[in-house]
Amino acid sequence: MEKIKFCHHLANTNTNEGPTVRTSLAEAIKMVTIGIVAGAKSLLNVVAVWNDRVLAEIAGLNAIIDDSTLGRIFKRGNIQTITDMEAFPLLMARDICESFVSPVIMQSQQQKEKLIDIDGSAHTSFGYQEGSVKGYNPHKKGANCFQSLLAFDTLTKTVMMGWWRSGNTHCANGVVEFVKQLHSLSPKQQKFFRFDSGFYCGDLMEELERMKSGYLIKAKISGLHKIFKDLKWKDVNGGKDSKGWQESTFYHACQGWNKNRKYFVVRKKIDEIEDSQSLFPEFIIDKYVYFCYLCTREMSPWEVHKFYGARAVCENYIEELKNQMALGKIRSRDFNATSLLFHCSILAYNLVRWMTICLANKRIFKWEMNTIRCFLIRVAAKISNRSRRISIFMDRKHFYQEELDAWMSFCT
């Protein structure tokens, strides 16, 4: 963590704390972040992780605080602290790119456009927490929830920025400000954004065009039915998987837009509605299933359709964060404290992801968090205390010995 200046950036986080505090908010964030890397899913689990005397001695902790005290420390955070935490992932990524050289990182630096996927997710809540209200929650309809908004770097699989919001917030609310803040953290980097139909709005497109950033947005086809009927369709020539598909393009401006924009649309004729297609009745018109997009790249409609399909991988990243890195699972009654705990999960996820990138090991780079935790973090060992030194003895016949050696050499 010292190599990637993790503690340095934490120390510069604005917390408005006095000099007499025993445990600072920065130290608490560090404790929770490392605890989540180890597999903690609550503050009680975080304390259990830090009760390990080897870890506590390495970190220089003389006494371990309990979970209730740790929760009270996070309530010291304010809006400025949250804003600093939102910028933390990109600051850490910049320092890592400057300090370490690997093929993946060099490729990331040399790419003309950084491909960014932005998506939202609902987090079901129980009990009472500030900001937990009824809203869009496909996992448990009618239950109170929170909403998160995340931006992913598709090349490195890392989270570039995230927002924690109340449950009744629509995913597109504030997305223009979200994109502005993300762009301000790296204004010189050319970006290309991909969004689902929840972000289909003219204000977002206008802002992206003002920033000279490319975008691909899935359009809502309600209101476009009449246009589809008048289009000239041609068969797609794109291999076996394009059989039966047709494509077309047109220009259109919705109400309130400042100009016409180019739409890319593909369709497929269906004789009988299958079970998987019946879940999306809004896409089916006159026995055709339609998919419509807006894109700034010069591509065919079929290429745009396939390019958007690659965006689905960010759903896997979100599920990995929620189920394996406790994203939104550790909460407090205070909304700002919960938001800071949310950012701890993002830091923990990025910390492990950047370590796998710096190792330049293809096998480790493909592993999910639970796999890395199982084979590289929770490793059986014997602890020996001799000559006032703590020694750790490990078996040399590890199942992934080469990967473990690379991991340990980077950590030391």
N, C-alpha and C positions, 0 to 999 in steps of 0.2 A: 504493500500500500504506500510505503514511502517512495518507492520508485516512480509511481505514477502521480505523485503529489496529491494524493487523496486527502491526507491530513492537513496539508497546506491550504487547500481550498476550503476545507471545513472550518479551519481557524479564521478565515476571512469572511465567514458567513455572518451577516448582521443579526445579532440576537438581543442587543440592548441590555446585556447583563452587566452587573457590577463586578468588581475585582475580587469580591469576597465569597463568591459562590463556590461550594465544594465540588460539585459536578456540573460542568457547563453543558449547555444544550448541544454544542459541537461534539463533546464526548459521548453524550447520550445518543446522538445520531450515529456515531461510529459504532457504539455498542449494538444498537438495533440492526444496523446494516450488516455487521459481521454475524450477528445472531441469525439473521434471515439467510445468509449464505450457508450457514451450518444446518438450516432446516427449521428454524423457529417459526411458529405461526401465531404466537401471542407474546405479550411482554413477559409472562411467566416462563415461557420457553426460552426467551432471550436471557433472562437471569440464570436459568439452568445451564445454558451454554457457557456463560461467563463464570460459573462456579468451578469450571475446570481450572485447576491451579496452574497448569502449564500455559494456557492461553492468557490467564490473568497476569502471570509474571512477565510474559513476553510484552504485553501491553503496558506494564508498569502500574497496574491497579493494585492499590493497597487494600481496599475494601470494596465489596460488591454491594450495590444498592438493591433494594427490593423492587418488585414490579410496580407497586403503587407510587413509590418515589420517582421511578422512571417515567411513569405517566404524567406526574405533576410537572416534571422538568419540561416535557414537550408542550405544556400549556403556556410556557414562556414565549413561544414563537409568535410572531406577528406577520402581517402581510409582507413586509420587507424580507423576512426570513424565508417565506414561501417563494417569493420572487427569486431570491438568490438560489434556492434549491432547484427551481425550474431551469435555471441557466447552468446548473452544475454539470449535467451530462455532456453538454457541448464543450465546456471548459476542460473537462477531464479528457474528452476525445482529442481535443487540440494538443494538449500536453503529451498524450501518449503517441500521437502521430509525429511529434517533434523529437521524442526521446527514443523511440524504438523503430526499427526498420524490419519489415517483413513483406513478402509479396502481396499479401492481402491489403495491408495498409498502404503500400505504394500504389496499388491499383485504385484504392479509395481516393487517394490524393490526386491522381492523374485523370480521373474521370471528368468529362466536361460538364455533365449534369448529375447531381446527386439525386437519386430516385428515392422519394419519400412517400410512404403510405400513411394516411391519417384515418383513424377510425375511433369510434366511441364504444363504450361497453357499460352495461348496467351491473351494479353490485348489490345484491339483496342484503338487507339489514334486518336485524331483530332487536327488540328492545327500543330504547330511546337514545338517539344520537343527534346532535345538532346538524341540520341539513338533510336528515333522512326523512323523505316524504314520498308519497305515491307518485309514480311517473312511469315512463316506458320501461317495462321490465319483462322481456320475453321468457326469462327463466322461471319466474314465479309471478304471474300476473296478479295485480292488485296489492302486492306486498310493497312495503316501504323499501327504498333503495337509494343508492348514490349513483352518479354518472361520472365516468372518466373519459378524457379525451387524450389520445396518445398519437405521437408521430414516430414512425419507425424508419431507420436507415436500412433499406432492403439488402445492401451489400454486407454490412457488418452485423445485422440482426439486432442492433442496439436501439434503445429508446432515445430519441433526440430531445424530446420534451413531453411533459404530461401536465394535465390539469385535473384537479379533483373538484367535482361540482355537486350541487344538490340534486336530489332525485327527479325533480320536475323540470329539469333543464333539457331542452331539445338538443340533439347532437350538433345541429347547425348554429345554435345560439352562441355568439362570440367567436365563431370559427375565423372570421376576418381578423380579429384582434390576435387570435392564436397564431395565425400565419404571419402576421406582422411581427410579433414577438420572436417567432422562430427565425424569421429572415434577418432581424436586427442582430441576432447573435452570430451570424456568419453572412454578412451582406455581400461579400465578394464571390461566394460560391453560387454557381448556377444551380437551380433546383427544378425538379419536375415532380409534381404532386399527383397522386391518385386518390380519388374519393369514391364512396358509394353514393347511391341515390339520395341518402339522407342529407347530403351537402349540396344538392342541386339548387343553387340560388345565384342570381345575377351579381349580387354584391361581391361574392367570393371570386367570381370570374373576373370582374373588373379590377379587383385588388391584385390578383395574380398577374393580370396583363400589365398593370401599372408597375409591378415589381419585375416585369420581363421574365417571369417564370412560366414554364409549361405546365399543362394540367390535362388530366383525363378524369372526367366525371360521368358517372352513369346517370342518365336522364330518367325522369319519371314520365311514363308514356301516356298518362292520363291527359287528355286534351290534344293528343297528337294522332288520334285514330284516323281522322279524315285525311290528314296529310299522308299517312301510310298507304291509304287506298289509291291515291293519285300518283304514287311514285313509280318509276320504271325500275324493275328488279332484274338482276342478272345472277346467274348461278355462280357460286363460289368455286374457284379452282385452287384448292389448298390441300389436296391429299385426301386420304380415305375418311378422315374425321370431318371433312367439309361436305360430304355427300348429303344432298337434300337441303342444303342451306342456300339462301339467297341474300344479296346485299344491295344497299343503295345509300345515297347521301342526299342531303337537302340543307337549305339555309332557313333559319327561323329565329324570330325574336319574341320571347315571352313578354307579358305585360310588365313594364317597368325597366326593361333592359335598354341599354344605350345603343345597341347595334345588333345586326343579325349575326348569328354564329353557326358554324358548320356542325351538322349532326351526322353521325355514322350509325347506321341501323342494319341489323341482320335479322333474318327470320327463318323459321323452319316449319314446314307443313306437318301437321299431326292428324292422323286419322282417328286415333283413339287416345284419350287423355290418360296418361299413365299416372300412377300414384305420386311419383316425384313431381310431376308437372301440375297436378291438382293443388299442390301447396302454393302455387303462384298463379291464381286465376287472373290477376290483373295483367299478366303478360300475354294472355291468350286472346286473340281476336280473329274471328272467322276461321277457326281451325289452324291458325298460325300462332306460333310463339315468337314474340318480338323481344329484342334487346337493343337499346338505343344509348348512344354515348356522345359526349362532346370531347374533342381532343384537339390539341394544338399541333401535334406532329403530323407530318405528311405520311399517312399510312392508309391502306385499304380498310374498309369496314371490318373485314374478317380478321385482319392483323390487329386492329384495335380491340376486337372482341377477345382474341387470345391474350393480348397484352393485359387487358383488364382481369382476365381469369388468373393471371399470375399473382394478382394482388391478394388472392385468398390466403396466401401464406401468412399474412399479418394476423389473421384470425388464430392461427396456431401459436404465434408469439403471445397474443393476449391470453389464450388459455394456459400457456406455459407460465406466464407471469402470475395469473390468478391462482392456479392450482399448485404450482411448484415454488413460487417466490412470495406467496402471501400478499399479492397486490390487493389492497383494499380490505384485507382480512383483519388486520390489527387496527383497532379503532379506539377512540376516546369520545366522551360526551362533548368535548370541545371540537368545533369544526376545524380550526387551524391546526390543532394537535393531530387530528386524523389526517389532514392534508400532508403534514410533515412525515407521518408514518407511511403514508402512501408513497412519498418520494424516497423514503428509505428502501422500499422494495425495488423501486426503479434503479437506485444506486447499486443495490446488491446484484441485481440482474446484469447491469452494465459492467460492473466490476468483474464478474466471472466471464462475461462475453469478451471483454477486452483482453483478459488474460489468455483466453483460448486463441484470440487473434495473434497476440504477441508470440505465442508458442509456435505458430505456423505449423501446427500439427493437424492434418486433414481429418483424422479420426476424432480428435477432441472437439474440433470445430463443429462437427455434425451432431455431437451429443447434446441431449437436452439437460436441463439443470439437475434433475433427479439422478441421471446417469453420472454426471460429473461429481455430484455429491456422494454417490455410492462408491465409486471407484477411486476418487482422488482426494476427497475431503474427509469422509468418515472411514479412515483406514486403521485397521488394528495395529497396535504397537505396544511395546513395553517401555515404561518410564523408569529411569534410574537416576537417583540423586547422589552423585559422587563428586568429591572435591569441590563442593559448593557450586556444582553445575548440574543442570537438568539435561540428561541425555535421553534420546528417544531411539529405540531399536526397532527396526521394521524388517519384515520378512523380504528376502531378495527374490522370492518366487511369486511376485504379485501377478494377477491375471493379466494386467496391462502394465508390465514393468517399464517398458519404454516410455509410455505416456506419463506414468507416475514420476519417473526420473526427470523428464522434461518439466513437469509441473513443479517439483520440489526445487529444481535448479533455478527456476525463475523466481520462486518465492524467497529463496535465500540469496 
